[in-house]
Amino acid sequence: MMMANNNKLLWLRIRTSIFGHPLATQNAEDAKVGVAGGVPVFGSDIISSEGYAPDEILYALLLAGSLGYAYILKISVAIVLLVISIFLVYRKAIQKYPEGGGSYTIAKAYLGENFGLIAGASLTLDYVLTVAVSVSSAIENLTGIIPWLAPPQHKVLADCLVILFMAWINLRGLKESAKLFAFPVYLYIATLALLIGTGLVEILVHGVTPMAVATGHIASTSVSGMTWFILARAFAGGTTALTGFEAVSNGVTAFKNPAQKRAIHTLMVLAIVVSLGLIGLTYLAGAYHLVPAGGNTVLNQLGLIIFGKTIPYFVLMGTAAAILVIASSTPFAGLPILLSLMARDGYTPRYFKNLGDRLVYSVGIWTLFFVSSLLIIVFHGDTHTMLPLYAIGVLLSFALTGLGLAKHIWKTRGEKWKSDFAIFSFGGVVSFLVFLVFITTKFMQGAWIVLVIMPLLVLMFRGIRYVYQGEIQDVEVTREASEAFHRYVMKLKRRRANIELSDYKNKIIVPVYDLNLIVIKTLKYAYALTPQVTAVHVASDPNRTAKLLKHWAEHHIEIPLEIVDSPYRATVHDFLNYIDKVEKKGNFDTITVAIPEYVPEKLWHNILHNQTGQLMKLMLLFRKSILVTSVPYHPILKEAHPDDLKVNSKH
């Protein structure tokens, strides 16, 4: 017993030193971020994207030769109009759904379940790709400085280690992430503003000499005039600057109160930063007739022209490299929240909605780490191979959000509905057209993979919900079942009243998460052995506890129910502490823990359950004075009548 306690204390010390002290549920507000923290946490992806959006625009426009420079600013203005439209779309989404969910929630509510799942799948895929592409690109930029990173196997290892580092930072909580990332993000914004401001002043005062440092190759084939296809391709390439906007609407619950107001202000700041940055960079790129080539990006060329090899240049390029890594923090903040919302609706495993020690969705963070690392390994850390898959999912989610809100506005037709309908329709339709351009132009480069994976994800989400719905029907406690349990208890009470009971005292404790037929069967088993039965619920979620107490009272369950407070959501730890307290009282000869156990019809269904019961069983096996038993419930063996729900002796 003492050795077990010492081991437990050692493990707690190690965990605390790595992840920080656990945060109580009641202190959740203190763990949230404001606007200043929200910009680096939820906006690093957007801010990093504007740095390479001019390159993507020029890659397309320069297919028409030098004529392309005349259109670069016009393309940027069109993208900024789309930014404004998307800002208004997501502002409305935040106002209508303060619990978060963004595209998934809006599409599901106004376009139907299937479109909601498509939005969820597209965002999930985009978040995973954002982590992989951002980290891979950042490490790729360092290969010139650190030759050790050049071999693919070394680069893959470095990519995975950086992703692990980002996961660790986010597991420590949103505030920790905000503190760490705020300085480089704001320094990058300030240096970028200085670059654009200085460049504009230089042009106004001294004029401009085109092709000052332009290197690379402009298409030698003459293109007579600008075709609509080239313009569309340039516009689509520039919309990579929009990736990350949806993260704020997904993560409204991560903001301090008033959460909606702070989330909208954060979104506004990001819209202004990306709009001004994109216009400024593309204007300067067009004025100097820059040509992006290989690692010599537009940002790098502008830095050399305007700053020269001075401190501001090195600060700009250093923070630009850092922000590529930090951009992967946005998915670590956004995807776990999205998966938790989908888990509440039954589309992802339930354990995704459980908060960890530091009030973040730990399972979602670990899942993102493993999947994005797997993607890096499969593609050998090659950014060029992964890039065609990037941004497609987020564009589809933009389209579904805009069209969903437009449909809602059209149906309700409230005050000023025409202007809202025009704005939301514009954002939705343009985003969908850009999505089609991306798919068309990058199909053979790998975009087809997205079209395969997204339907598979939708089928997976529907399959998970189907399994859960079947399980709920299997274990739901009806009035008939609770009355049958009441008759069973009363029958045993009458029998015991007429016989002399043994002096041997056995206490049976039944851990309870919810009231269902699994728990009823376990309580029947326990009460058949001894009247000293107590059901114990570890209260880690106030809403869940309130629901359980209500059901317990409604069904008149005679077995006493004790609530164990769990402010740090450490369910197993707090349950074991409760067992220790009962044991110390010394009122019983033995203490038995009867664990309700659901046995799924298929083996793979086990991955949809968090296996808390198995962990409890494992921890209790080391207690010499505690007996542990499982009471399996097989849904395929469930009899038609509740009175027949008897304990099967072979178990």
N, C-alpha and C positions, 0 to 999 in steps of 0.2 A: 504493500500500500504506500509506504513512504517512498520507495524507489519510483513507483508510478507517479507520485506527486512531484518528485524531483525532476523526472523526465519531462513532465508537463510544464513545469516552471521554466526549464531550460528551453523547451520549444517556444514558449511564449516570449522569452527574452530574445531569441533569435528572430522570431517573426516581427516583433516590435522594432528591433534594430534595422530590419530590412524595409518594412512597410510603414513604420510609424505606429504610434499608439492608436488603438481602436477609438472610433468616434461614436458617441451615443446617438441614438435616433432622435432624441429630443434636441440635440445640437445640430441637426441637419442644416438649419439656416446658416450657421457659422461656416459650414463647409462649401457653401455656394459662392458664386462669383458675381461681381458687378460688371458694368460696361468695360471698365479698364482691364479687368481680367478676362472678360468674354471675348475681347478682340483677339488676343494671342491664342486662347484656347480653341475658339470656334472659327476664327478668321485666318489663321496662318495658311491654310490651303488656298484661299482666295488671293491673299496678299502675295504668296509665292507665284501663283499662276500668272499675275499681270507682268511678271518679269520676263516670261518667255512667250507670252501671247503675241507681241510684235513679230517675233521670229516666225511663228506659225502663219501670220497674215502675209508676211513678205515671201515665204516659201511658195505660196500660191500666186500672189500678184506678179512676182518676177518671172513667171512663165510667159508673161506678155512683154518682157523686157523692161526698159526704163519707163515705159508708159505706166507701169504699175504704181510708181511712186505718186502719181497724181490722184490715186484712189485710196491710198492708205489711210488718210485722215477721215475720208468719207466712211470707210468701213468701220473705223473706230467709233465715229459718232453713231452709226447704226447699232453697234454693239452696246454703246452706252444707253441708247434708247431701250434696248432689250434689258439692260441692267435695271433701269428705272422701273420697267414693267414687272420684272421678276421681284424687285424690292416690294412693290405694291401688292403683288400676289402673296408673297410670304408674310407681309405685314398683316394682311387680312387673315391668313392662315393662323398666325399667332393670336390674333384677336379672337377668332372663333374657337380655337382649340388650345387653350393655355396649358393643357396637360402634355403638349408636344405631339410629335408624330409627323408633322409636316405633310409631305407628299402622300405618305401611306394613309394617314388619317383622312385627309381631304378626298383622295381618290376613292377610298373605301366608302366614305359617307355619301358622296355625290355621284360617283360613277358605278359603284357596285363592288362586290367582294373581289371579283377577278382583277379589276383594274387596281384595287388597293394592293393586292398581292403582287401584281406586276411592278407597281411603284416600290413596294418593299424589296422585291428581288433586285430591281435595277439599282436601288440605293445600296443594298448590301454588297452587290458586285462592285459598284463604284468605290465604296469605302475601302474594300480590300485592295483594289487596284491602286487607289491613291497612296496607300501605305507602301505597296511594293514599288511603284514607279518613283515616288518621291525619294525614298531611301536609296534605291538603286541609282537614280540620277545623281544624288549627292555624292555617293561613294565613287561613281564613275568620274566625277569632276576632280576627285582627289588622286586619281591614278597617276597623273603627271607629277604630283608632289611626292606621293608615296608609291614607289615602283612595286613594292611587295603586293599591292592590291591588283596588279595587272593580270595575273593568272585567274581564270574564271573561278576555280575552287576557292581561292583566297577572297575574291570579291563576294562570292555567295556567303562565305562565313562571316565576313564583315557586315554584309547586309543584314543577316539574321541577328547578329549581335547588336546592331543599332536598333533593330525592331524590338528586340528584347529590352533594351534600355528604355525605349519609348513606352513600352508596356509597363515597365517597373515604375517609371515616373507617374504614369496615369493611375496605377494601382495605389499610389500614395495619396490620391485625391486631386480634385480639380484645382483647388487653391494652390497646391504644391506645383502643379503644371503651370498655372498662371504666373506664379512667382518666378519660376525658372525661365520661362519662355518670354516673359514680358520685355525684358531688356533688349535681347537681340531683335525682336519683332519691331519694337518702337524705334530702335536705332536704325533698322533697315528703312522704315517708313520715312524717318527724318533725313537720312542720307539720300534716299530716292527723291524726296522733295527738293533737297539742295541741288541734286544733279539736274533735275528738270528746270528749276528756277534759274540756276546759273547758265544752263544751256540757252534758255529763252532770252536772257539778258545779253549773252554773247552774240546771238543772232541779231537782236535789235540794235546793238551798239556797233558790232564789227561786221555784220553780215555773215554769210556762210559760204564755205568752199565745199561743194559736193564731192563725195567719194574721198573724204579726207583720209580715212583709214580702211576704206572698203576693201575687203578681200573676198575671194570666192569666185563663183561663176554664175553669171546671169545667163538665162536660156539663150543659146545662140540662134535658135530657130526663131524667125520673125513671126510674131503673132499679130495679124492685122486687126487692131481694135481689141477692146476688152469684151470677152464673151461673158454671158450671164453665169456660165458654169464656173469660170475662174473667180468671179466676184463671190458667188455662193460658197465656193471652196475656201476663199480667203476669210469670209465672214464666219464660216463654220470653224476654221482654225482659230480665229480670235476668240471664239466663245469658250475656249479652254480657260479663259480668265474668270469664268463664272463658276467653276467647280468649287463647291464648298458652301455656297449660299444656303443650301437646304439644311446644313448642320445646325444653324441657329434656331430654325423653326422646330427641328427635332428635339433640341435640348433646352426648351423653355424652362423646364423644371429645375435645371441646373443654375438658374439665376436667382439672386436674392430678391425678396419682395420689394416693390411690386415687380414680379417676374416678367409679366407681359411687356411692361413699359421698358424695362432694362433690355429685354431681348430685342425689341423694336429699335431702340436707340443703338444697340450694337450692330444690328443689320444696317441701319442708316449710315453709321460710321464706315462700315465695310464697303457699302455702295459708293460713298463719296471717295474713299481712298482708291478703290479699283477704277472708278470712272476717271478721276483726275490723273491717276498714274498712267492709265492706258492711253488717254488722249495726249498727255505730255510726251510719253516715250515714242508713240507712233509719229507724232509731229516732228520730233527731233530726228527719228530714223529716216523719215521722208525728206527732211531738209538736207541731211547729210548724204542721202542716197546710199544708205548702208546696205550691205549684203550679208545676211547671216550665213556662216559656213562652219560646220563641225562644232568645235568647242568655242569658236570665236563668236559669241552671241551678240545680239544688238546691245544688250545691257553692258557687256564688256567693252564693246567698241565705243559706246557713248561715254563710258567711264574714262577711257584713255583719251578721248578727244577733249572732254570738258575738264577733267581733273588732272590728267597726266598721271604719271606714276608717283602720286603723292599719297598722304595718309587717307584723305577722303576716298580715293580710288580703292585702296586696300580694305578700308572699312566697308565700302559698298559691296565689293566682291566677297569679302569674308562673311558678312551678314546674309548676302544672297545665297551662299552655299549653306549656311546654318539654317536659313529659313526653309530650304528644301527638306531638311530633316525634320524641322519643327512642323512642317505641313502635314506630316504623318500623324501629328497629335490630334488634328481635327477628327479623323475617323475614330480614334480611340475615345474621343469624347462623344461623338455622335452615334456610332453604330451600336454600342451597348444599350443606349437609351432606346433606340429604334427596336432592337431585339426584345427589350423588356416590355415595350408596348405590344409587340406582336405576341409575346408570351402570354400576356393578360388576355388576349383574344384567342389563345390556344393554337397559334400557328407556329410557334417555336417552343422548344422544351421549357417547362415551367421554371426551371432553375435560373433561366436568364433574367427573371424579374426579382431575384433575391439580391439585396444590397450586401456588399462585403464589409469588412472591418472599417474601411475608410469612406463609407457611404458612396461608393461607386459600384457599378455592376461588374464585379470581378470576373464572372464567367464569360461575359461578353468581351472583356479586354483580353483574356487568355485565348479565347476562340479566334479573335482577330489576329493575335500574334501567331498562332499556329497556322492558320489558313494563309495569311500573307507570306509567312516564311516558306510554306509549301509552294506557293506560287513562284517565289524567288528561286527555289531549288529546281522546279520543273522547267522554268525558262532560263536557267543558268545565270540569273541576275542580269540578263540582257535587256536594258531599257528600251532599245529600239524595237524589240519583239513585242514587248508588253504595251507600248505606247498606243498602237492602233485600237486597243481595247478600252483605253482610258477616255473618260468624259462621255461615253455613249449612254451609260446608265443614268447619269445625272441629267442629261438633256431630256431623256424620256420622262424622268420624274418631274422636271420643270413643266413639260407639256401636259402631263396628267393633272398637275396641281392647277395650272391656269385654266384648262378646259373644265375641270371639275368645279371650280369656283364660278366660271362663266355659266355653266349649266344651272348652278344653284341660283345665281343672280337672275337668270332668264326666267326661272320658275317663280321666284318670290317677287321680283320687280318692285323693290322698295324704293326709297328716296334716292335720287341720283343713280338709278340703276343702269341707265344708258352708258354713262361714262365708265362705271365699274365694269360693265359687260365688255366694252370696247378694249379696256386695258387688259383684262384677264384673257380675253379671246386673242388679243395680239400676242401676249406672252406665250400662251399655249400653242397657238398655230405656228408662230415663228420657231419656237423651241422644237416642235415636231418636225418642221421642215429641215431645220439644221440637223436633227437626229437622222433624217433620211439621207441628207448629204453625207454625213459621217459614215453611215452604213454603206452607201454607194461607193464612195471614194476609197474607203479603207477595207472593203469586204474581203478582197483577196489577200490583204496584209494581215488578216487575223480577226477582223470585226465579226466575221461569221461565228466565231466562238461565243461571243456575247449572245447572239441569237439562239444558240443552242443551250447555253447555261441558264439563261433567264427562265425559259419555260420549265426546265428541270427544277429550278429553285421553287417556282410556283407550285409544281406538282408535289415537291417535298413539303411545302407549307400546308397544302391541302391534306396531304397524307397524315401529317402530324395531328392536325385538327380532327381528322376522321378517327384516328386512334383514341384521342382524348375524349371525344364525344361518346365513343363506344364504352370506354372505361367509366365515364360518369354515369351512363345508363346502367352499367353493370353493378355499381356500388351505391347508387342513390338510395337514401333511406326514405321510404314511404311511410305514411301514417300506419298502414297495415303492419309494416315491419317493426315500427317502434311499439305498437300495441302488443305484438307477439313477444317482443323482448320484455315488456312489462309483465305479461302473464308468466313468462319463464322465471323472472326474478321472484314474483309473488309465490309461485309454486315452490321454489327452493326455500323461501322464508318459512312457509308453512311446514315443510318437512323438517327444517332445522329446529323449529319450535318444539317438535315432539321427540327429538333425540338429544342425547347428551353429547356435546361437542368435545373434541380432544383439547387438552391444555396446550398442545403445540400450536404456536401462533405463526402463521405464514402470511406475510403481506405481499400482495401482488400489485405492481404498478404498471399501468398501461399508458405509454406515451401516445398522445393524440394530436394530430395536426388538423383533422377535419372530422365531422361526424358522417360516417358512411357505413355500409354493410361490413366492411373489413373490420372497423372498430367494434361494431355490434357483435360480430362473431368472436373477437378477442375478449370482449367483456363477458360474453356468455361462458367462454372457456374458463376465464379467471374466476367468475362467480361460482362456477360449479365446484371449484377447489376450495374456496374460502370466501366468507363474507367480507373479509378485509381487502377490498379492492378500491383502488383510487386511480382515476384517470388524470393524467397530467398533461397540460398544454403549455409549451414554452412560447411566451408571447413576444414574438419578434416583429410582428406586423399588427398594429392596433386594429385595422379594419378586419383582418382575418380573425382575430380574437373576438371581436364584437359579433361577427357572424356566427362563430362557433357557439358562443354563450347563448345567442338567440335560438339557434337550432336545438341546443341541449335542453333549453327550457320548453320550447314548442313541442318537442317529442317526449317530454317528461321522463328523461333518463334518470333512474334512481341512483345510479353510481355517482358518488361525489366527484366533482371536477375541480382540480386545483390549477390555478394559473401561476406560472413561474415567470417573473419579469425577466426580460432579456434585452436590456437597453443597447447592448452592443451586437445583437443579432447572432450571438454565438450559441446556437441551439443545442448542440451536443454538449458543449462545455457547461452550460447552465443546467441542463438536465442531469448531468453527472454530479454537479454540486448539490442538486436537490436530493439525489440518492444518498450522497454523503451525509446530509443533514438527517434524513430518515434513519440511516444506519447508526448515527451517533446517539440518537435518542434511546436505542437499545430496547425498544418495546416489543420487538419481534424476534423469533428464533431464526427465521430466514426471510430474506427479501427476494422476491422473484420479479423480474422485469419481463412482461409478456409483450413482445413487439408485433404489432399488426403488420402483415406482409402481403402485398399484392403480387400475385404471380401472373405476369402477362401471358397472353395466349401465344405470342411469338417471342423468341429470344431477343431479337433486335429491339423490341419495345422497351427493354430495360434501359436503353440509352436516353429515353425520354423521362426517366425518373432520377432524382438526385442521390438515391441510395443512402439517405440519412439513417434509415433503420439498420442497414448493414454496418455503417460506421459506429452507431451506438452499440450494436452487438459486439463488434470488434473491441471497442474500448472497455466494455463491461466484462469481457472474457478474462481480463487481467485482475478482476476483483474476486478474491477467493471466497468472500462471504456473500456474493451475489449470484443468484441463479438466473440464467437467461434462457428464454424460450421464444421461438417464433411461431406465430399462428398464421399459416399461409391461407390465402383466400384465392381460389381458382375460379375465375369468372365462368369458364366453360362447364364447371360442375355446379353452378348455382341452380338450386331447385326452384320450382315454380312458386311454392308457398313459403312465406317467411318462417312459419312454425317448423319447417323442415331444415332450417339453416342451423344444422347441428355441427358440433366439432367432430371431424372425421378422425377416428382413432389412429389411422395409419400415419397421420402427420405428427 
